[in-house]
Amino acid sequence: MKYFSFHAEMAENENFQLPSKAELKKKLTAMQYHVTQEKGTERAFTGKYYKTSEAGTYSCVVCHQELFSSDAKYDSGCGWPAFRNVLQQGLVKLSKDTTHVGANLLLLVTDRSAGMVRTEVSCTRCGAHLGHVFNDGPLPAKTRFCINSAALHFEPHQVAVEANGTE
Ligand SMILES: [Zn+2]
């Protein structure tokens, strides 16, 4: 329940200039544009990152704000990248998805069985739609951020190739 305190307070961030729709259309693929700007959803099991298990950081494909760590990623079997949590508070905004009747944060927090509730997840810096969050994830927090690959950019950690035996 703790993590639900994150919305609001944060958003007034830096001097990020959101590119115009026309610029974004050029910069993004059709699917990236559709997901982030039109709240689209890529088809399950078609995204670039749903199976990725490398160590690294996932950032917003539009503004490159870092959002999720591979440490929090797990295979939920749902066909989209799933994360237990965001890197830190304030990176994503949660809002009720009005396309679903009865979706409401309070319900999501209090009713542990509310698998039907959809809460939209978007980037606080640029407003890009990312995906949804559900509360049917793994214990203890049960949080499942179900995020479109098309909304993410993955940056693998630089792995230092060290010889064995040294620290
Ligand atoms: Zn963003």
Residues whose N, C-alpha, C, O or C-beta is under 5 A from the ligand:
A	BS01	ZN	C60 V62 C63 H64 Q65 C123 R125 C126 G127 A128
